[in-house]
Amino acid sequence: MTEQANPLTRREKEIIEQLSFGYSAKQISDILFISELTVAKHKSNLFMKLNVNNTPHLVSLALREGLICWDYTERNITTTKYE
């Protein structure tokens, strides 16, 4: 999977970031000020774009492909490094 072939939106990257923290759709909707249905739609789109079928696989692929990046020194995650 290359980002050029199937670019992710900023919001999709934000969704992956929140999923990597283990947040539920309800928690993500509260954090990002969007509906749970919108979170579910983004997640579904991500599954299709990245050809995965579950959240752990989505997060691990995103980390491996550099779509999100853990900063272990700060125990933080960022999507901005790769935008």
Secondary structure per residue as TSV (DSSP state, phi and psi in degrees):
chain	resnum	aa	ss	phi	psi
A	1	M	-	360.0	125.3
A	2	T	-	-115.6	145.9
A	3	E	T	-66.4	-30.9
A	4	Q	T	-63.0	-42.3
A	5	A	T	-68.1	-33.4
A	6	N	S	-144.4	73.0
A	7	P	-	-62.7	140.3
A	8	L	-	-92.3	144.7
A	9	T	-	-76.8	164.0
A	10	R	H	-58.5	-41.9
A	11	R	H	-65.3	-40.0
A	12	E	H	-62.1	-39.1
A	13	K	H	-64.9	-37.6
A	14	E	H	-64.6	-38.9
A	15	I	H	-63.2	-46.9
A	16	I	H	-59.9	-42.5
A	17	E	H	-56.6	-48.1
A	18	Q	H	-67.4	-38.1
A	19	L	H	-62.2	-35.5
A	20	S	H	-65.5	-23.7
A	21	F	T	-82.1	-6.7
A	22	G	T	87.1	14.8
A	23	Y	-	-74.0	146.8
A	24	S	-	-80.0	168.7
A	25	A	H	-58.2	-40.2
A	26	K	H	-62.2	-46.4
A	27	Q	H	-63.2	-42.5
A	28	I	H	-63.8	-41.7
A	29	S	H	-62.0	-37.9
A	30	D	H	-68.2	-42.2
A	31	I	H	-66.3	-43.6
A	32	L	H	-95.5	0.2
A	33	F	T	58.6	45.8
A	34	I	-	-132.3	167.7
A	35	S	-	-77.8	159.3
A	36	E	H	-61.8	-34.5
A	37	L	H	-63.5	-39.5
A	38	T	H	-65.6	-40.7
A	39	V	H	-60.2	-46.2
A	40	A	H	-61.9	-39.5
A	41	K	H	-65.5	-44.4
A	42	H	H	-60.5	-42.9
A	43	K	H	-63.2	-43.0
A	44	S	H	-61.7	-43.7
A	45	N	H	-62.0	-41.1
A	46	L	H	-63.4	-42.7
A	47	F	H	-58.1	-44.0
A	48	M	H	-69.3	-46.7
A	49	K	H	-61.7	-39.1
A	50	L	H	-99.7	1.9
A	51	N	T	55.5	51.5
A	52	V	-	-126.4	165.6
A	53	N	S	-129.7	9.5
A	54	N	S	-153.3	162.0
A	55	T	H	-65.0	-45.2
A	56	P	H	-58.3	-39.6
A	57	H	H	-66.1	-40.9
A	58	L	H	-58.0	-49.7
A	59	V	H	-65.9	-43.9
A	60	S	H	-65.6	-38.7
A	61	L	H	-64.8	-42.7
A	62	A	H	-60.8	-40.9
A	63	L	H	-66.7	-45.7
A	64	R	H	-64.6	-38.5
A	65	E	T	-85.5	-2.3
A	66	G	T	77.9	19.8
A	67	L	S	-74.6	-30.7
A	68	I	S	-133.4	156.8
A	69	C	E	-138.4	121.9
A	70	W	E	-78.2	135.9
A	71	D	E	-106.2	96.1
A	72	Y	T	-66.0	-26.7
A	73	T	T	-69.4	-34.7
A	74	E	T	-99.2	-5.2
A	75	R	T	51.5	50.5
A	76	N	E	-134.5	165.9
A	77	I	E	-132.1	146.0
A	78	T	E	-141.1	146.0
A	79	T	S	-105.9	-11.2
A	80	T	G	-70.8	-26.2
A	81	K	G	-58.5	-30.9
A	82	Y	G	-108.8	15.0
A	83	E	-	-88.6	360.0
